[in-house]
Amino acid sequence: MMEDQTETKSDNLVGNHGRSAIVQLFEWTFVDIQAECVLHLGPTGFGAVQVSPVNEVRILPNRSWRERYEPISYKILGRSGAEMQLRSMVKTCNAAGVRIYVEVVLNSMAGGTGSVQGTGGSVAYPSYRDYPDASYGIGDFNHPCTVLNQSDPHQVRNCQIDELPDLNQGLTSVRRRIVDFLNKLISMGVAGFYIHAARNMWPHDLKAIYSQLENLSTTAGFSSRSRPFIYQDVMDLRSEETFRKEYVLLGMTTEYRFAYDIGAIIFKQKPFHWMVNLGTKIGYIPREHSVIFLDDPVLQRIPNVDDLPKIVTFKHRRLYSIALVFMLGHRYGTPRIMSSYNFNNRNEGLPSDTRGKISPVTLDAEGQCTGGWICEHRWKIVASMMRFRTEVSWQSVISWVDNGQNQLAFCRGKAGFIAINAEISLSMKANVFTCMKAGIYCDIISGKVDGTKCSGIAVTVNDDGRADIFISSRANEPFVVLLASEKLP
């Protein structure tokens, strides 16, 4: 079966010169992010880094990753570093052409009983809704309640998540503190924000907050009147109604269905043909409003039970690589690549020493991360696909063909071609239309043009634009990716 796909042009990420992917460097230190912008992210073509929450948070006894989501105050002082290190990181990354998007927790404050300690030395009293260093008291919070019905907007937006005290963003005083914090980050050169748990806040309250944000800093190199890039976490883990259309009107929004569907395809619960009409035709939000991803810190830790989605993660490297190629090769949405660390249980935190200090990100001789850091964004396949994505920018997805199973191919205009074999026990052998001019092309995943030869797989495209594609079921790289620029002379 073959179908053409046409979609409308979307805007670039703000201020990033056509770069079109975000990397989530989950819980990295500011010092390591600063170095990564220069050494890898800028040269590879990433548009932005999503930074874990930077403000002071509650210290949990086992230093779980969850502590990042329990704010104590808006001081910039935590495990990733202090304010001066953040300022230095932002300045360096901007100079490298990589924008900084800070993940912010605006919905709630830290939980716990009695007094709880923050990473910056602050003390709070969650049972009394008392957070002295954030200037929040009991009158700044919604009345405690539990979400019993995920389809009830009043419960979802007014009640607590995991017993974390729920801030009332409808109050002018609360909005003012939030806006002051965000504007401080903007003044440092931060380019935008990822709004954690946006679906748990009223859209009109978020709109009021966004409207009070300052323009991006011209001293940081942004054009006059540039606005912060906003994208919002609107999670629908159990497929309940999440009122996404209300959030799409405010900024870009996460499209969790992509993660669920690609996981179902990779684990053979659905055929790849499900994605032939990827976009609004299958109920997704419009491409220009969506941020897509394969996994995130929450999805990676979903229990393997029947009534929850199957998520593909770094723990299934071959399958994850297939999903990465598809996500970065397709035109739908703005992709966000997760950069993880290894974990053995759902609450385990990042690599650190016995005092809780984050271990530095270290590299081996091939530039791959070690010491418990996974760093999917440094996998060689990602660098190749980032180049592919840049060179086929704005080209439509056309000439989709699949065999009804998990073997498929499609073109990105006349600039690029992708074939994928996601079958474990079935080799792919097909004569496929590539949309490319006649000639010999080098597969950019397995090699590159070296003089008059290809160091990897060479594919001959005939005068009719067709080519014989063979991908073994035993291949470590179960795809062929061609670029018009990689034609042998």
Protein Blocks (a to p, Z undefined) as FASTA:
>chain_A
ZZddddddddddehigopacdcddehiafklmmmmmmmmmmmnopabdcdddfbdcdddf
klpaklmmmcfblcdcdfkbcfklmmmmmmmmmmnopacdddddfkbccedehjdddfko
pacdfknopafknopafklpccddddfblklmklmmmmceehiacddfkbmklmmmmmmm
mmmmmmnopabdcdehklmpcfklmmmmmmmpccddfknopaehiacddddddddfkopa
ehlmmmmmnoccddfklmmmmmmmmnopacfklmmmgcjknopacfklpccdfbdfklmm
gccdfkbccdddfklmmlmmmmmmmmmmpmghjaddddddddfbfklccdddfkopacdd
dddfkopaeehiaolmlpmklmmmmmmmmmmgoiacehiacehiacdcddehjlbccddd
fbfklccdddddehiacdddddfklmccehjacfbdcddddfkopacddddfkbfblcdc
ddfklccZZ
